[in-house]
Every structure is written in structure tokens, then in C-alpha cells.
Amino acid sequence: MLLSVSALCAGLFAQQKNDEKQVRMITLDEAVVLAADNNISLKQQRISLDLLKKQKNSSWNSASPSFSLSGSYAGSVAGTNQAWSEGNQSVNDPTLSASASVSIRLSPSLHTSIQSAKLAYEAGELSYESLMRSIEKSVRASFYSLLYNKENILVQESALASAKQTYDSNLAKYNQGRLSELELLNAQYNYERNLPAVENLKQAYIISLDSFKQVLGLDLREEIDLEGSLEEAADVKITEESIMIDLNELPEIKTVLKNISSAQNSLLASRFSAYGPTLSASASANENITNEMLSMSYSLGLSIPLDGYMPWSSGALSVANQKANLEKLKLSLEDSKTSLAIKIRSSYNTIKQAQTQLDMYEKNVTLMQRTYDMTLAAYNAGSKDLLSLQTAADNLAGAKNTLQNQRYTIISAILDLENTLGVPFGTLGENIEEN
């Protein structure tokens, strides 16, 4: 029984130890969701958006009537000093009264106030969406950057393993007396000189991974790994039809259009303020409870400003200023459309060119791999020297690293183009293999 209990405890301890070392795999979509849920700026923006929504729903409140209730209880005692000393002062019976009033003020600015709150909320929605896209783009770029660094480490470790294998083989030959000590030392140096570089890459990757954990809101002690590959992410086909989009639907143009709508509303508000009449109405009732008397009063008023019709008045100058701002925004809109059209076309051409170069880099890796294999076989046969083998190994590692860097460049360019177009990230283009 004691042996069974001991074995059970040992098994539980080993299982617990394995669970503690379990690595959590993080996909790109999971990383985006975690970052969105834990981002402080996004939470603050969400609070501001909720406030703008409340203000929009209550923007009509300037037309709400104003109500008031009041009551009084009053009396008086009067008399000369002698009457007060003799207790003959006159006393008026106290009175109890209550009054109520209601008033309302209507002006043309009510429409522009409601419209202004609506436009402010819509602008807040655009800002919130822009912040979300900015966070997602940053997370995706960091995710792919980590994948690039991770795969670069694998390339360097593979080259290091090849150098170690060559050194071990030369060491065996040296022990058998078939190789000179100088050749052995060269092989040892070729292996050990790459150790610090690989270790530095690993440490830099760990630091970057910790920063990524912070963005996702994860505990730095939690072990995570990234699930994905640059090859799959870069393997997309983008056609000209996919970038043919209404320019008015671009996020940047939507913001400019919203600014134009706000400027138009401000111009209308300035005109109402300078030329529009204001209607006011009020009513009140007073009940003298003591004397049982009720009195009522009401008033209607209409105010028409005349200063706005004078071209030198502040109202007229405010209208002119709003007109000038509106014209500037319209000119900015046309310029923004032209610039974005050029930017989209340039990004598309850059991606297509980079994908063409990618094919060349893939073929170069195949060529460098074959060259290394042939050089290694020749070196083992004694027809090639160690320097030739080192050169072939360096060329192979460089070709692989260039290939991964080109894939990362394509992915980054696609992210920028998706951000400009305002389409959901990861939806631009089709997967080549699926197609």
C-alpha cells in the first residue's frame, strides 16, 4: 500500500510538472481577440463613444420645457415701540400660497444641435473603428515579425547543426590520423563562431515575445508559441478587381466626408444664429391658499436678430468664416481621393513585383541547397576544401533568410493595402493553393 501511494504521488507530481511546462499555442486570430479585449486605449475610447451616444439620444433637450414649483408662508407683526412695550402691536394673519410656472424657448439652432450630436457620435464611431484597425494591424505585424524571427532562428540553427556535424566528422578523422590539426581547428572555429549569433537571436526573440505578451494582456510567466507560417500568409493572389473600390468607402475619405458634414452643419448653425428668429413662451399660476384666490399669467415672445444682415457684424463674419472652411475641406477631399488612388495602385504594383521576386528567391534557395549538398559530398570525398563548404553553407543560410524576409515584406505590404482599403484584415486576395 505504501508503495502504491508513493507511486501515485510521484505520478501526480510528474503530471503537475508537465502541466506547468505546457506551452500555449496562439493563433493570429486569438492574438487579435486578446489584444482587443485587453487594450486600455480601446476601453477608454469605448467609454467616450458610449457618452457620445447618450448625448446624441438627448440632443433634443434644449426644446424641453422648463418647470418650477414654489410655495410661501408669510405674515407680519407691526407697531410702535410703545405698542410693542404694551403688547398692543398689530398682527396680520399669515398667508399660505403656492405657484407653478412653465416656460419654453424654441430657436432654429435646435435642428443644428441635434445634427451636431449625431455627427459627433458618427465621428466617434469612425475613430473607434480606426483605433481597432490600428491595434489589429499592429498585432498582426508583430505576429508575423515574430514568425520571421522564429524561422530565421531555425535557419541559423540548421546551419549551426551542419557546421557541428562537419566538426564532429573532422574530429573523428583527426583521431584516426586522416586529417591535419589545422583543418580540425578551422572546422571547430567555423562551428563555434556562430554560437553567439544564434544565442543573441534567441534572446532577442524572447524579449520580443515578452513584449507581445504584454500587448495581449498575458502573464509574462506563461509559456506561449505562435501557430502559423510566413509561407502560408504570403501565398495569396491579389487581382486588380480586388482593389477596385468606391473611394468614398475608404476610411480616410469617410473621415473627410464626416468633417465636411460637420462644417456644413456649423455653417447652418451660424446662419441660424445670425438671421434666425427665436420664439419664447411662458405661463405661471399662483394660488393664495389663505384667501382662496387664483391668478394666472402668460407671455409669448418673438425675437428677430438684425445685426446679421450687416456685413461687418460678428454674425455675418462668422458665416463667411464657416463658408471658407467648408470650401477648404471640399478641396482637401478631392486631393485626398487622388492621393489615395495613387497610393492604392502603387501598393498593388509593389506587391505584384515582390511576388515575382519571391519566385526567384525560392528557386535560389533550391539552387543553394543543391550546391551545398554537392559541396558537402565533394568535401567528404576530399575534392573540396573546408572554405568552399563554409561558403556554400553561408550562401544557403543567406538565401533562406532572404526568402523569409521577402515573404515578410509581402505580408507587410498586404496589411498596409488592406488598412488603406478598409477591408477586413486577411480577406484581400485569394489563397493560391485553394484557387
C-alpha positions as CSV (number, residue, x, y, z in Angstrom):
1,M,0.0,0.0,0.0
2,L,2.8,2.4,0.9
3,L,4.5,1.7,-2.5
4,S,1.2,2.3,-4.3
5,V,0.6,5.6,-2.5
6,S,4.2,6.7,-3.3
7,A,3.9,5.7,-6.9
8,L,0.5,7.6,-7.1
9,C,2.0,10.8,-5.5
10,A,5.0,10.6,-7.8
11,G,2.7,10.3,-10.9
12,L,0.6,13.2,-9.8
13,F,3.7,15.3,-9.2
14,A,5.1,14.4,-12.6
15,Q,1.7,15.2,-14.2
16,Q,1.6,18.6,-12.4
17,K,5.2,19.3,-13.5
18,N,4.2,18.5,-17.1
19,D,1.2,20.8,-16.9
20,E,3.3,23.6,-15.6
21,K,5.6,23.3,-18.6
22,Q,2.7,23.1,-21.1
23,V,3.1,25.6,-23.9
24,R,0.0,27.6,-25.0
25,M,-0.3,27.8,-28.8
26,I,-1.5,31.2,-30.0
27,T,-3.0,31.7,-33.5
28,L,-3.2,35.0,-35.2
29,D,-7.0,35.3,-34.7
30,E,-6.6,34.6,-31.0
31,A,-3.9,37.2,-30.7
32,V,-6.2,39.8,-32.3
33,V,-9.0,39.0,-29.9
34,L,-6.8,39.0,-26.8
35,A,-5.3,42.4,-27.8
36,A,-8.7,43.9,-28.4
37,D,-10.1,42.7,-25.1
38,N,-7.1,44.0,-23.0
39,N,-6.2,47.2,-24.8
40,I,-6.5,50.2,-22.4
41,S,-6.9,52.8,-25.2
42,L,-9.7,50.8,-26.8
43,K,-11.5,50.6,-23.5
44,Q,-11.2,54.4,-23.0
45,Q,-12.4,55.0,-26.5
46,R,-15.4,52.8,-25.9
47,I,-16.3,54.8,-22.8
48,S,-16.1,58.0,-24.8
49,L,-18.3,56.5,-27.5
50,D,-21.0,55.5,-25.0
51,L,-21.0,59.1,-23.7
52,L,-21.4,60.4,-27.3
53,K,-24.3,58.1,-27.8
54,K,-26.1,59.4,-24.7
55,Q,-25.5,62.9,-25.8
56,K,-27.0,62.1,-29.2
57,N,-30.1,60.5,-27.8
58,S,-30.6,63.6,-25.5
59,S,-29.7,66.2,-28.0
60,W,-33.3,67.5,-28.2
61,N,-33.2,68.6,-24.6
62,S,-32.9,72.3,-25.5
63,A,-36.6,72.1,-26.6
64,S,-37.6,70.6,-23.3
65,P,-39.9,72.9,-21.3
66,S,-38.6,74.3,-18.0
67,F,-40.9,73.6,-15.0
68,S,-40.7,75.2,-11.5
69,L,-42.8,75.0,-8.3
70,S,-42.6,77.3,-5.3
71,G,-44.5,77.9,-2.1
72,S,-44.5,80.5,0.6
73,Y,-45.9,81.1,4.1
74,A,-45.8,84.8,5.2
75,G,-47.2,87.0,7.9
76,S,-46.3,90.3,9.6
77,V,-46.4,92.0,13.0
78,A,-46.1,95.8,13.3
79,G,-46.5,98.6,15.8
80,T,-44.7,101.5,17.6
81,N,-42.2,100.9,20.3
82,Q,-44.7,101.8,22.9
83,A,-47.3,99.5,21.4
84,W,-44.7,96.7,21.5
85,S,-43.9,97.5,25.1
86,E,-47.7,97.5,25.9
87,G,-48.3,94.4,23.8
88,N,-50.7,96.3,21.5
89,Q,-48.9,95.7,18.2
90,S,-51.0,94.9,15.2
91,V,-50.8,91.4,13.8
92,N,-51.6,90.5,10.2
93,D,-52.9,87.0,9.7
94,P,-50.3,84.8,7.9
95,T,-51.0,83.7,4.3
96,L,-50.1,80.5,2.5
97,S,-49.5,80.5,-1.2
98,A,-48.2,78.2,-4.0
99,S,-47.1,78.9,-7.5
100,A,-46.1,77.0,-10.6
101,S,-44.6,78.1,-13.9
102,V,-43.6,76.6,-17.2
103,S,-41.5,78.1,-20.0
104,I,-40.1,77.0,-23.3
105,R,-37.7,78.6,-25.8
106,L,-37.5,77.5,-29.4
107,S,-34.8,78.6,-31.8
108,P,-33.6,77.4,-35.2
109,S,-30.4,76.1,-33.5
110,L,-32.4,73.2,-32.2
111,H,-32.0,71.4,-35.5
112,T,-28.3,72.0,-35.8
113,S,-27.7,71.0,-32.1
114,I,-29.4,67.6,-32.8
115,Q,-27.5,67.2,-36.0
116,S,-24.2,68.2,-34.3
117,A,-24.7,65.5,-31.6
118,K,-25.5,62.9,-34.3
119,L,-22.4,63.8,-36.3
120,A,-20.2,63.8,-33.2
121,Y,-21.4,60.2,-32.4
122,E,-20.7,59.1,-36.0
123,A,-17.3,60.6,-35.9
124,G,-16.7,58.8,-32.6
125,E,-17.7,55.5,-34.3
126,L,-15.1,56.2,-37.1
127,S,-12.4,57.0,-34.5
128,Y,-13.3,53.8,-32.6
129,E,-13.2,51.7,-35.7
130,S,-9.9,53.4,-36.8
131,L,-8.3,52.6,-33.4
132,M,-9.5,49.0,-33.6
133,R,-8.0,48.6,-37.0
134,S,-4.8,50.2,-35.9
135,I,-4.5,47.8,-33.0
136,E,-5.3,44.8,-35.1
137,K,-2.8,45.9,-37.8
138,S,-0.1,46.3,-35.1
139,V,-0.8,42.9,-33.6
140,R,-0.7,41.2,-37.0
141,A,2.5,42.9,-37.9
142,S,4.1,41.9,-34.6
143,F,2.8,38.3,-35.0
144,Y,4.4,38.0,-38.5
145,S,7.6,39.7,-37.3
146,L,7.9,37.1,-34.5
147,L,7.3,34.3,-37.0
148,Y,10.0,35.8,-39.2
149,N,12.5,35.9,-36.3
150,K,11.5,32.4,-35.2
151,E,12.0,30.9,-38.7
152,N,15.3,32.8,-39.0
153,I,16.5,31.2,-35.8
154,L,15.6,27.8,-37.3
155,V,17.6,28.6,-40.4
156,Q,20.6,29.6,-38.3
157,E,20.3,26.6,-36.0
158,S,20.2,24.3,-39.1
159,A,23.4,25.9,-40.4
160,L,24.9,25.6,-36.9
161,A,23.9,21.9,-36.9
162,S,25.6,21.4,-40.2
163,A,28.7,23.0,-39.0
164,K,28.6,20.9,-35.9
165,Q,28.2,17.7,-38.0
166,T,31.2,18.7,-40.1
167,Y,33.3,19.4,-37.0
168,D,32.3,16.0,-35.4
169,S,33.2,14.3,-38.7
170,N,36.6,16.0,-38.9
171,L,37.2,15.2,-35.2
172,A,36.7,11.5,-36.0
173,K,39.0,11.8,-39.0
174,Y,41.6,13.6,-36.9
175,N,41.5,10.9,-34.2
176,Q,42.1,8.4,-37.0
177,G,45.1,10.3,-38.3
178,R,43.4,11.1,-41.6
179,L,43.1,14.9,-41.0
180,S,45.5,17.7,-40.0
181,E,45.1,19.6,-36.8
182,L,44.8,22.9,-38.8
183,E,41.8,21.5,-40.7
184,L,40.2,20.4,-37.5
185,L,40.7,23.8,-35.8
186,N,39.2,25.5,-38.8
187,A,36.1,23.3,-38.6
188,Q,35.9,24.0,-34.9
189,Y,36.1,27.7,-35.4
190,N,33.5,27.6,-38.2
191,Y,31.1,25.9,-35.7
192,E,31.8,27.9,-32.6
193,R,31.9,31.4,-34.2
194,N,28.1,31.0,-35.0
195,L,27.2,30.1,-31.4
196,P,27.0,33.7,-30.0
197,A,25.0,34.9,-33.0
198,V,22.4,32.2,-32.6
199,E,22.2,32.8,-28.9
200,N,21.7,36.5,-29.5
201,L,18.9,35.8,-31.9
202,K,17.2,33.6,-29.3
203,Q,17.4,36.3,-26.6
204,A,16.1,39.0,-28.9
205,Y,13.2,36.7,-29.8
206,I,12.4,36.1,-26.1
207,I,12.4,39.8,-25.4
208,S,10.1,40.5,-28.4
209,L,7.8,37.6,-27.3
210,D,7.5,39.1,-23.8
211,S,6.6,42.5,-25.3
212,F,3.9,40.7,-27.4
213,K,2.6,39.0,-24.3
214,Q,2.2,42.5,-22.7
215,V,0.2,43.7,-25.7
216,L,-2.1,40.6,-25.5
217,G,-2.5,41.0,-21.7
218,L,-0.9,37.7,-20.9
219,D,1.2,36.8,-17.9
220,L,4.9,37.1,-18.7
221,R,5.5,33.7,-17.0
222,E,3.1,31.9,-19.3
223,E,4.8,29.9,-22.0
224,I,3.4,30.6,-25.4
225,D,4.3,29.7,-29.0
226,L,2.9,31.1,-32.3
227,E,1.0,28.9,-34.7
228,G,1.4,29.9,-38.3
229,S,3.9,30.3,-41.1
230,L,5.1,33.2,-43.4
231,E,4.8,30.9,-46.4
232,E,1.1,30.4,-46.0
233,A,0.4,34.1,-45.2
234,A,2.3,35.3,-48.2
235,D,0.8,32.7,-50.6
236,V,-2.1,34.9,-51.8
237,K,-3.1,36.2,-55.2
238,I,-4.4,39.8,-55.5
239,T,-6.2,40.9,-58.7
240,E,-7.0,44.3,-60.0
241,E,-10.7,43.7,-59.3
242,S,-10.0,43.4,-55.6
243,I,-8.6,46.9,-55.4
244,M,-11.5,48.5,-57.4
245,I,-13.4,50.1,-54.6
246,D,-15.5,53.2,-54.3
247,L,-13.2,55.9,-53.0
248,N,-16.0,57.3,-50.8
249,E,-15.9,54.0,-48.9
250,L,-12.2,54.3,-47.8
251,P,-11.8,55.0,-44.1
252,E,-9.7,58.2,-44.7
253,I,-12.3,59.6,-47.2
254,K,-15.1,58.7,-44.7
255,T,-13.4,60.9,-42.1
256,V,-13.1,63.8,-44.6
257,L,-16.7,63.5,-45.6
258,K,-17.8,63.5,-42.0
259,N,-15.7,66.7,-41.4
260,I,-17.5,68.2,-44.4
261,S,-20.9,67.3,-42.9
262,S,-19.8,68.9,-39.6
263,A,-18.7,72.1,-41.4
264,Q,-22.0,72.3,-43.3
265,N,-23.9,71.9,-40.0
266,S,-21.7,74.6,-38.4
267,L,-22.4,76.9,-41.3
268,L,-26.1,76.3,-40.9
269,A,-25.9,77.0,-37.2
270,S,-24.0,80.3,-37.8
271,R,-26.8,81.3,-40.3
272,F,-29.5,80.5,-37.8
273,S,-27.6,82.4,-35.1
274,A,-27.2,85.5,-37.4
275,Y,-30.6,85.5,-39.1
276,G,-33.0,83.1,-37.4
277,P,-35.9,84.2,-35.1
278,T,-36.3,82.9,-31.6
279,L,-39.7,82.0,-30.1
280,S,-40.3,82.0,-26.3
281,A,-43.4,81.2,-24.3
282,S,-44.1,81.1,-20.6
283,A,-47.0,80.6,-18.2
284,S,-47.4,80.8,-14.5
285,A,-50.1,80.2,-11.9
286,N,-50.3,81.5,-8.3
287,E,-52.8,80.1,-5.7
288,N,-53.3,82.1,-2.5
289,I,-54.5,79.3,-0.3
290,T,-55.4,81.5,2.6
291,N,-57.7,83.8,0.6
292,E,-58.7,81.2,-1.9
293,M,-57.6,83.3,-4.9
294,L,-56.0,82.0,-8.1
295,S,-54.1,84.2,-10.5
296,M,-52.6,83.2,-13.9
297,S,-50.3,84.9,-16.4
298,Y,-48.8,84.0,-19.7
299,S,-46.5,85.6,-22.3
300,L,-45.4,85.0,-25.9
301,G,-42.3,86.5,-27.4
302,L,-40.6,86.6,-30.8
303,S,-37.0,87.9,-31.3
304,I,-35.5,88.5,-34.7
305,P,-31.8,89.5,-34.9
306,L,-30.9,92.2,-37.3
307,D,-27.2,92.5,-36.8
308,G,-26.5,89.5,-39.0
309,Y,-27.7,91.5,-42.0
310,M,-24.9,93.9,-41.6
311,P,-21.8,92.6,-43.5
312,W,-19.4,94.0,-40.8
313,S,-21.2,92.3,-37.9
314,S,-19.8,89.3,-36.0
315,G,-22.6,87.1,-37.1
316,A,-22.0,87.9,-40.8
317,L,-18.2,87.4,-40.4
318,S,-18.9,84.0,-38.6
319,V,-21.0,82.9,-41.6
320,A,-18.2,83.9,-44.0
321,N,-15.6,82.1,-42.0
322,Q,-17.7,78.9,-42.0
323,K,-18.1,79.1,-45.8
324,A,-14.3,79.4,-46.2
325,N,-13.7,76.4,-44.0
326,L,-16.2,74.3,-46.0
327,E,-14.6,75.2,-49.3
328,K,-11.2,74.2,-47.9
329,L,-12.5,70.8,-46.8
330,K,-14.0,70.2,-50.3
331,L,-10.7,71.0,-51.9
332,S,-9.0,68.7,-49.4
333,L,-11.4,65.9,-50.3
334,E,-10.6,65.9,-54.0
335,D,-6.8,66.0,-53.2
336,S,-7.2,63.1,-50.7
337,K,-9.1,61.0,-53.3
338,T,-6.3,61.5,-55.9
339,S,-3.6,60.7,-53.4
340,L,-5.3,57.5,-52.2
341,A,-5.9,56.3,-55.7
342,I,-2.2,56.7,-56.5
343,K,-1.3,55.0,-53.2
344,I,-3.5,52.0,-53.8
345,R,-2.2,51.5,-57.3
346,S,1.4,51.8,-56.1
347,S,0.9,49.3,-53.3
348,Y,-0.7,46.9,-55.7
349,N,2.3,47.1,-58.1
350,T,4.7,46.8,-55.2
351,I,3.1,43.6,-54.1
352,K,3.0,42.1,-57.6
353,Q,6.6,42.9,-58.1
354,A,7.6,41.4,-54.7
355,Q,5.7,38.2,-55.5
356,T,7.6,38.0,-58.8
357,Q,10.9,38.3,-57.0
358,L,9.7,35.7,-54.5
359,D,9.6,33.1,-57.2
360,M,13.2,33.9,-58.0
361,Y,14.2,33.7,-54.3
362,E,12.5,30.3,-54.0
363,K,14.4,29.0,-56.9
364,N,17.6,30.4,-55.5
365,V,17.1,28.5,-52.2
366,T,16.7,25.3,-54.2
367,L,19.9,26.0,-56.1
368,M,21.8,26.9,-53.0
369,Q,20.6,23.7,-51.3
370,R,21.7,21.6,-54.2
371,T,25.1,23.5,-54.3
372,Y,25.6,22.8,-50.6
373,D,24.7,19.1,-50.9
374,M,27.1,18.7,-53.7
375,T,29.9,20.7,-52.0
376,L,29.4,18.6,-48.8
377,A,29.7,15.4,-50.8
378,A,32.8,16.7,-52.5
379,Y,34.3,17.8,-49.2
380,N,33.7,14.4,-47.7
381,A,35.3,12.8,-50.7
382,G,38.3,15.1,-50.3
383,S,37.9,17.1,-53.6
384,K,36.7,20.3,-51.9
385,D,38.3,22.3,-49.0
386,L,36.6,23.5,-45.9
387,L,36.4,27.1,-47.1
388,S,34.3,26.0,-50.1
389,L,32.0,24.2,-47.7
390,Q,31.7,27.2,-45.4
391,T,30.9,29.4,-48.4
392,A,28.2,27.1,-49.6
393,A,26.7,26.9,-46.1
394,D,26.7,30.7,-45.7
395,N,25.1,31.1,-49.1
396,L,22.4,28.6,-48.3
397,A,21.6,30.3,-44.9
398,G,21.6,33.7,-46.7
399,A,19.2,32.5,-49.4
400,K,16.8,31.1,-46.9
401,N,16.9,34.3,-44.8
402,T,16.3,36.4,-47.9
403,L,13.3,34.3,-48.9
404,Q,11.7,34.7,-45.4
405,N,12.4,38.4,-45.5
406,Q,10.7,38.7,-48.9
407,R,7.7,36.9,-47.6
408,Y,7.5,39.2,-44.6
409,T,7.8,42.2,-46.9
410,I,4.8,40.9,-49.0
411,I,2.7,40.4,-45.8
412,S,3.5,43.9,-44.5
413,A,2.6,45.4,-47.9
414,I,-0.7,43.5,-47.9
415,L,-1.5,44.7,-44.4
416,D,-0.9,48.3,-45.5
417,L,-3.1,47.9,-48.5
418,E,-5.9,46.3,-46.5
419,N,-5.7,49.1,-44.0
420,T,-5.9,51.7,-46.8
421,L,-8.9,50.0,-48.4
422,G,-10.7,49.5,-45.1
423,V,-11.4,45.8,-45.8
424,P,-11.2,43.2,-43.0
425,F,-7.6,42.1,-42.5
426,G,-6.7,38.8,-44.0
427,T,-9.5,38.9,-46.7
428,L,-7.7,40.7,-49.5
429,G,-6.9,38.3,-52.3
430,E,-7.2,34.5,-52.5
431,N,-5.0,31.7,-51.4
432,I,-3.1,30.5,-54.4
433,E,-3.3,26.8,-53.4
434,E,-7.1,27.0,-52.8
435,N,-7.6,28.9,-56.0
